Amino acid sequence: MPRRTPLASLVAALLLSGACAGSPTSSPSAVPQPAPASPASSAPAGSAGVGSSTDADAMSGIDMVFLSTMVGHSERTLQIVRLARDRVRDDALRTLAAAIEATEADELTTMRGWLATAGPGASAAAHHHDGHGDDAALDRLRTAPDADVDRVLREVLADHQRSAAELARSHVDVGRDDRVRDLARRVEQSRTAEIELLRGTQ
């Protein structure tokens, strides 16, 4: 029977509850939190700040590029998880993979919604949807013997999520839209936590 570590089980459960909860809590969390289903504004009444849902078309180019890039990255994450989920043997790894899938599917819905209302400039970022992950990594998963699937998934997913964390960490310093910067912070925190859990399920 595969061994489930208490920490992995607890945090994976938190990942799943966070994916279904919608808006994040007011305090930062080390586990993935999906973006809110609708843009939230912290700007004062009558203000047209970057966090306002009334000026989505004013989203900066750098924010649109980040969102478009993250859409492509999350689409690849779902490919990785769905390719291996039926072959995973370790219970903790299976639970973590399901939590990652739920979280990123929710984030994808939010990011696509923001891009759809971001104005004509969003189309200029569309080319960033491709190239998020080495196709060889997917081939490794497809061809891995059953006894090696858990190990290969940990390695592939950890490398993939590390790139997302680095991208999000960089965007926090350069992003203009408050909603997008908040998403970037949560992506950096969640992917970093996932990498640690992937190490812990070995």
HUGI-V194066 format. One record per residue. N is the residue number from 1. PHI is phi in degrees with one decimal (none if undefined). Layout:
[[N | PHI] [N | PHI]]
This chain:
[[1 | none] [2 | -60.5] [3 | -84.8] [4 | -105.6] [5 | -76.5] [6 | -57.1] [7 | -63.7] [8 | -63.3] [9 | -64.3] [10 | -65.6] [11 | -70.0] [12 | -62.9] [13 | -64.5] [14 | -65.5] [15 | -59.7] [16 | -66.6] [17 | -67.3] [18 | -67.7] [19 | -68.1] [20 | -94.6] [21 | -82.3] [22 | 89.4] [23 | -67.0] [24 | -72.6] [25 | -73.7] [26 | -76.3] [27 | -102.3] [28 | -61.6] [29 | -131.0] [30 | -87.3] [31 | -109.3] [32 | -59.0] [33 | -127.2] [34 | -65.7] [35 | -67.2] [36 | -61.1] [37 | -67.5] [38 | -132.4] [39 | -57.5] [40 | -111.3] [41 | -114.4] [42 | -104.6] [43 | -77.1] [44 | -61.6] [45 | -56.9] [46 | 84.7] [47 | -87.3] [48 | -115.7] [49 | -66.7] [50 | -66.3] [51 | -85.6] [52 | -78.0] [53 | -73.5] [54 | -85.3] [55 | -126.2] [56 | -58.8] [57 | -74.4] [58 | -94.9] [59 | -56.9] [60 | -71.4] [61 | -60.5] [62 | -66.0] [63 | -68.0] [64 | -66.8] [65 | -64.6] [66 | -61.2] [67 | -60.7] [68 | -63.3] [69 | -64.9] [70 | -67.2] [71 | -59.9] [72 | -61.9] [73 | -66.1] [74 | -68.5] [75 | -60.6] [76 | -70.1] [77 | -57.6] [78 | -63.9] [79 | -60.6] [80 | -61.4] [81 | -64.5] [82 | -70.7] [83 | -68.5] [84 | -107.2] [85 | -60.8] [86 | -79.9] [87 | -111.1] [88 | -66.8] [89 | -100.1] [90 | -77.6] [91 | -63.0] [92 | -64.7] [93 | -66.9] [94 | -63.7] [95 | -66.1] [96 | -63.7] [97 | -61.8] [98 | -65.6] [99 | -65.8] [100 | -62.6] [101 | -60.8] [102 | -65.2] [103 | -63.7] [104 | -74.9] [105 | -64.7] [106 | -68.0] [107 | -62.9] [108 | -59.3] [109 | -59.4] [110 | -66.1] [111 | -64.3] [112 | -64.1] [113 | -64.8] [114 | -63.0] [115 | -64.0] [116 | -65.6] [117 | -110.2] [118 | -85.3] [119 | 98.5] [120 | -61.9] [121 | -64.3] [122 | -62.8] [123 | -66.2] [124 | -69.3] [125 | -93.7] [126 | -61.5] [127 | -67.6] [128 | -80.2] [129 | -72.2] [130 | -99.8] [131 | 81.4] [132 | -98.4] [133 | 125.4] [134 | -80.0] [135 | -60.3] [136 | -62.8] [137 | -66.4] [138 | -65.2] [139 | -64.0] [140 | -60.5] [141 | -67.7] [142 | -62.1] [143 | -98.4] [144 | -66.8] [145 | -61.8] [146 | -53.6] [147 | -68.0] [148 | -108.1] [149 | -59.6] [150 | -60.0] [151 | -63.8] [152 | -66.3] [153 | -62.2] [154 | -57.3] [155 | -66.5] [156 | -64.7] [157 | -69.5] [158 | -63.1] [159 | -63.5] [160 | -66.2] [161 | -71.8] [162 | -64.1] [163 | -66.7] [164 | -66.1] [165 | -62.4] [166 | -67.1] [167 | -63.0] [168 | -66.0] [169 | -61.0] [170 | -67.7] [171 | -71.0] [172 | -55.9] [173 | -82.8] [174 | -117.9] [175 | -65.6] [176 | -110.2] [177 | -83.1] [178 | -60.9] [179 | -63.3] [180 | -70.8] [181 | -64.7] [182 | -64.6] [183 | -60.2] [184 | -60.1] [185 | -60.3] [186 | -69.8] [187 | -64.1] [188 | -60.8] [189 | -65.1] [190 | -69.1] [191 | -67.2] [192 | -63.0] [193 | -63.7] [194 | -64.5] [195 | -59.7] [196 | -63.5] [197 | -67.3] [198 | -62.8] [199 | -68.1] [200 | -73.1] [201 | -86.2] [202 | -73.9]]
